[in-house]
Amino acid sequence: MTETPRPERPIRLALIIASHRRNGNAELLAETAVAAAPVPLEVDRIRLIDYRIERYPDVRHSGSPVPRIDDDYDAVLRRVLDADALLLAVPVYWYSMPGVLKDFLDRWSGSLRDPEVRFRERMRGKPVFVATVVSDEDRSVAEPLIKSLWLTCHYYLGMRWGGVAVGYGDRPGDVVNDAQGMAEARDLLKPLASEDIRQGPPGRGAAR
């Protein structure tokens, strides 16, 4: 009698929402990607504005240890480290990332110096995807943001760069009328169905 293969567990996806407002266009684009995912997902939605994350105290060259800060950073970071893959919902603010995400990423500098966290080890090879929205019909204005995230995640930390969906939207909800952006979002998480991106060693990619 042939045994029925046991279904794989869902992929744990941390959806990091970096908008300063709820239900923004970048979030809608990311949710479109989630709904169209080709594999079962267990989605942990992390809305950064709901948490108090203090700015990073840069003590790298002082000889002092990174101070413990009484805020929500450690709890949020644990959820990110426990995820199998990350999806960043990041609108373009002033041709860059929103402050809530920048503060969170700055704190990674402290985690890199904490041997108990094993931050680089646990982030290396983790797939990361980006859903971003511009309010300019020239989508190339998203390139500085995309390159910054690619350098941080893939180039520096060795994470797997899964891809980017770029949508257009000015007023709330506009992105659902952007056929190109929505099509990119529906295809965004397709690489999660590949054993290569889920299990293989990280390779070098390029920002779009």
N, C-alpha and C positions, 0 to 999 in steps of 0.2 A: 504494500500500500504506500503510495507516494504521499509524503507529508506536504501539507499546504505551507508555503513559505510564510514566515511571520512578517507582518507589515513593519516597515521601518517606522521608528518614532518620528513625530513631526520635527522639523527643523526649528530650533528656538531662534526667533528673529527679534532683535531689539530694534524697535522703531523709535529712533531718537528725533523728536519733534522740536525744532529749534526756532520756530516762529515766535514772535512776541504777541501773537493773537491766536485765538482758537479757531479751528476749522478754516485756516488760511489756505491759499492756493497750493503751497508746497505740500501741506498735509493732505489735501485732496488728491494731489498727484501721487503721493506715496501710498495712500489707501487704494488707489487704482492699481498700483503695482502689486500690493498685497492680495487684492481680490483676484488678480489674474495669475498668481504664482502657480507654477506647474507641479509643485510638491506641497504636501501638507505642512502648514506652519503653526507654530505656537507663538503668537505675537505678544511681546511685552512692550506696551506703548509708554515711552518715557517722555513726558512733556516737560522740558527743562524749566519753563517759567513757573512750574508748580513747586520747585525746590529751591532752597537757599544754598547757593554755591558761591562761596567767597572767592575773591581773587587770589591768585597764587603769590605767596611771599617768596621772592626769588633769593634764595640763600645758597645758590649753587657754588659761589666762590668765597663764601664767608667761613667755611669750615664748620658751620652749625648744621645740625640735623634739620630735616624738614619738620616744621612744627605741626602738631596735631591741631586741627581746626574743628570746632564744634559746629558743624553744618551738615548738609545732606549729601556731600560729595561721595563719601565712602559707600553709602548705601546705594547710590545711583551707579557708582563704578562697579560694585559687585554684580549688579544686574547686567551690565555691559560685558563683564568678563565671563559671566555664565552663559551668554548667548553664543550660538553657533555662527551667527552672521549679523551684520549691522545694516540698517537702512536709515540714512540720514535724510530727513525732510528739512531742507535748508533753503529758505528764500534768499534771494540776493538783496542785501541791504548795503547801499552805498558801494556797490561793486565788490562786496566782500561778504563775510558771514555775520549773522546777528551776534550781538554781544553775549547772549546767554551761552551760545556754543563756544565762542572764543574763550570765555572764562572757564568752561568745562575742559576744553582742550589744554589750556594753560596749566591746569592742575595735573595733567598727565606728567608734567616735568617732575613733580614730587613723587608720583607713583613709580616712575622709572628709577628713583633713587631708594626705593623701599624694597629690600630683598624679600620681605615676607609676602609682598603682593605678587611677585614674579610677573610684572606687568608686560614687559616685552615678550616674554616666553608665551604668555597666554593670549596675546593679541596677534602674534605672528601667525600668518596663514589664515586668519579669520576673514571671510569674504566681507567686503564693504561695498554698499551701493549708495548712490546719491540721487535724490529727487529734488530738483531746484526749479524755481520759477523766477522769471524776469518780468519787469513791467515795461520793457523796451522791445520793440519788434525785432531789433537786432539781437539775436540770441547769443552772439559772441561776447556780450557784456558779462556773461556768466563765467567766462574762461578764467579770470583771476581767482574766483572762488573755487572752481573745479581744480585748478592747478594747486592751490593751497592745500586742499583736502587730499589730493593725490600724493603730494610731497609728504604730508604728515602721516597718512595712513599706509600707503604702499611703499613709497621710497624709503621713509625713515623707519617705520615699524615693521615692514615686511608683511603687511596684510595683503590679502588678495583683492585686487581692484576689479569689482564685478561690473561696473559701468555706471552710466549717468543718464537720467531722463531730464530734459530741459523743457519746461513749459512756459507759456506766455500768459500773463494775466495781470491786469491793472487793478480792477475792483474785485471785491470778494466773490469767489465762485467763477470768475472769468475762465479759469484754466480748463474747465470742462468743455468749453467751446473751442479749445485749441486742438485740432485734430492731430497735428504732428506730436505735440507734447503727450497727449493721451496715448497715442500709438507707442511712443517710446516707453511710457510707463507700463503698458501692458506687457511689453517685452523685457522689462528691466530685470526681473528676477528669474528669467529663463535659465541663466547659468547655474542656478541652484540644483537643477536636475542633472548636472554633470558631475560624475564622480571625480573628475579632475579638480574642479574648483572646491569640492567639498572635502577631499581627502589628500590631494597631492601637495607637494611643496610649492610655496609661492613663487611665481615668476615675475618678470619685469613687464610692465605694461606702460601705456602712455595715456595722459589725460586727453580728453577730446576737446 
